[in-house]
Amino acid sequence: MHQSSIDKMIIFRDQYLSEKISEPLQILDLGSQDVNGSYRPLFAEPAWSYSGLDMAPGNNVDIVLSTPYIWNEIRSNSVDVLISGQAFEHIQYFWITMLEVARVLKPGGICCILAPSSGPEHRYPMDCWRFYPDGMSSLANFAQMEMLEAVTQWQDQGYVDGSDCWHDSMLICRKPDKGVWWNTKSSIKRWAQHWTTTIGMR
């Protein structure tokens, strides 16, 4: 986990969760395995419950997903905050994963996704994608999420660990809460999208 990623997640926490310190938030971290650090210490407030998700057992992994595309391990509408850093570039069909992000978030729930816009290939076990702001915005729109921010660190900031090379992009979006009828219709649409894109995976 490079320092520039940690710093961006701190910005997300401070700007979007600082007024929720005393609320009992359920926080999921997708791609949480501790590889030279993790986000867990950033979300260690007494009222918050942090769980790490990953595809294999390891340090800082509380829930092992059987597939990045069908999260049978997590109930719909059960999560307040979902974070993910340096994972989406390794997911072949990340748009399907984004549908699961939207499914598990509560109406009004928020997510923060960090992924590189540049940098060398780093297969873990594969390296598929790089992301720009327009791509991040499109990802939110695809999953019927309300886009709050989509930005890229275009300029080097002098990180001594070399993490400027990744020029990370950050997406912050929210699952809309527009009443029972709209929420139900949106859930059905996402279910249909998800079913048609995962039918061969079941």
C-alpha positions in Angstrom: 0.0 0.0 0.0 1.8 3.1 -1.2 1.7 6.4 0.8 -0.1 8.4 -1.8 -3.0 6.0 -1.7 -3.1 6.2 2.1 -3.1 10.0 2.0 -6.0 10.0 -0.5 -8.1 7.7 1.7 -7.4 10.0 4.6 -8.8 12.9 2.6 -11.9 10.8 1.9 -12.3 9.9 5.5 -11.9 13.5 6.7 -14.1 15.1 4.2 -17.0 12.6 4.1 -17.0 10.7 7.4 -15.7 13.3 10.0 -19.2 14.1 11.1 -20.1 10.4 11.5 -17.5 9.6 14.2 -20.1 8.5 16.7 -22.4 6.7 14.2 -22.2 2.8 14.1 -20.9 2.5 10.5 -20.4 -0.8 8.8 -17.3 -0.3 6.6 -16.1 -2.8 4.0 -12.6 -2.7 2.4 -12.5 -4.5 -0.9 -9.0 -5.8 -1.7 -7.9 -5.4 1.9 -5.0 -7.8 2.3 -2.1 -6.1 4.1 0.7 -5.7 1.5 3.0 -3.2 3.1 0.1 -1.6 5.0 -3.7 -1.3 5.0 -6.5 1.2 5.5 -7.7 -0.4 8.7 -6.0 2.1 11.1 -7.8 4.9 9.3 -11.2 3.5 10.2 -10.6 2.5 13.8 -13.2 4.7 15.5 -14.9 2.9 18.4 -18.4 3.1 16.8 -17.2 1.9 13.4 -17.0 -1.8 12.3 -14.3 -2.4 9.7 -14.2 -5.7 7.7 -11.6 -6.5 5.1 -12.6 -8.4 1.9 -10.3 -10.2 -0.5 -10.0 -13.2 -2.8 -7.6 -15.2 -0.6 -7.0 -15.6 3.2 -4.3 -13.3 4.6 -3.4 -10.6 7.0 -6.3 -8.0 7.3 -8.8 -10.3 5.5 -12.0 -11.0 7.4 -14.1 -12.2 4.6 -12.8 -14.3 1.7 -14.9 -13.8 -1.4 -15.4 -16.8 -3.7 -15.6 -14.5 -6.7 -15.2 -10.8 -7.2 -18.5 -10.8 -9.2 -21.0 -12.6 -7.0 -20.8 -11.7 -3.3 -23.0 -14.3 -1.7 -21.1 -13.6 1.6 -22.6 -10.1 2.0 -26.3 -9.1 2.3 -27.9 -6.5 0.2 -28.3 -3.0 1.7 -26.1 -3.9 4.7 -23.0 -1.6 4.3 -22.7 2.1 5.1 -19.2 2.7 3.6 -17.3 0.7 1.0 -13.7 1.5 0.3 -11.2 0.0 -2.2 -7.7 0.9 -3.0 -5.4 -0.6 -5.7 -7.8 -3.5 -6.4 -9.9 -2.5 -9.4 -7.0 -2.5 -11.8 -6.6 -6.2 -11.0 -10.3 -7.1 -11.6 -11.0 -8.3 -15.2 -14.6 -7.2 -15.3 -14.6 -4.4 -12.7 -18.0 -3.1 -13.9 -19.7 -6.3 -12.6 -17.9 -5.8 -9.3 -19.3 -2.2 -9.2 -22.8 -3.6 -9.4 -22.1 -5.7 -6.3 -20.7 -2.6 -4.5 -24.0 -0.8 -5.2 -26.0 -3.8 -4.1 -24.5 -4.2 -0.7 -24.5 -0.5 0.1 -27.4 0.9 2.0 -29.5 3.6 0.3 -27.4 6.7 1.1 -24.3 4.6 1.5 -21.0 5.9 0.1 -18.0 4.4 -1.5 -14.4 5.5 -2.3 -12.4 3.7 -5.0 -8.7 4.4 -5.7 -7.0 3.0 -8.7 -3.9 4.0 -10.8 -4.1 6.1 -13.9 -0.5 5.1 -14.9 2.5 3.2 -13.6 4.3 -0.1 -14.6 2.6 -3.4 -14.9 2.2 -5.1 -11.6 0.4 -8.5 -12.0 -1.3 -9.6 -8.8 -2.1 -12.1 -10.3 -3.0 -9.9 -13.3 -3.0 -6.2 -14.2 -5.8 -5.2 -16.5 -6.7 -1.5 -16.3 -5.8 2.1 -15.7 -8.5 4.7 -14.8 -9.1 8.4 -15.6 -11.8 10.7 -14.1 -14.2 10.1 -17.0 -13.9 6.3 -16.6 -14.6 6.6 -12.9 -17.6 8.8 -13.5 -18.9 6.3 -16.1 -18.4 3.5 -13.6 -20.6 5.3 -11.1 -23.3 6.0 -13.8 -23.3 2.4 -14.9 -24.2 1.2 -11.4 -26.8 4.0 -10.9 -24.7 5.7 -8.3 -24.6 9.4 -7.6 -21.1 10.7 -8.5 -19.6 13.1 -6.0 -16.0 13.3 -7.1 -13.8 11.8 -9.8 -10.3 13.2 -9.8 -6.8 12.1 -10.8 -3.4 13.1 -9.2 -1.9 14.4 -12.4 1.1 16.1 -10.9 3.9 14.5 -8.9 3.9 15.4 -5.2 7.3 14.3 -4.1 6.5 11.0 -2.4 9.7 9.4 -1.3 8.3 5.9 -1.7 7.9 6.4 -5.4 4.2 6.3 -5.4 3.8 9.4 -7.6 4.3 7.0 -10.5 0.7 5.7 -10.1 -1.0 9.0 -10.4 -4.0 7.5 -8.7 -7.6 8.3 -9.6 -10.3 8.6 -6.9 -14.0 8.0 -7.3 -16.3 9.0 -4.5 -20.0 8.1 -5.1 -23.2 7.5 -3.2 -26.0 5.0 -3.6 -29.1 7.3 -4.0 -32.0 7.2 -1.6 -35.0 8.5 -3.4 -37.8 6.7 -1.7 -39.1 3.1 -1.8 -40.4 3.1 -5.4 -37.3 4.6 -7.0 -34.9 2.5 -4.8 -36.8 -0.7 -5.7 -36.8 0.1 -9.4 -33.1 0.9 -9.3 -32.3 -2.4 -7.5 -34.3 -4.4 -10.0 -32.4 -2.7 -12.9 -29.0 -3.5 -11.2 -30.1 -7.1 -10.6 -31.0 -7.5 -14.3 -27.6 -6.0 -15.3 -25.8 -8.3 -12.9 -27.7 -11.4 -13.9 -27.1 -11.0 -17.6 -23.4 -10.4 -17.1 -22.8 -13.2 -14.7 -25.0 -15.9 -16.1 -22.0 -17.9 -17.4 -20.3 -17.6 -14.0 -23.0 -19.3 -11.9 
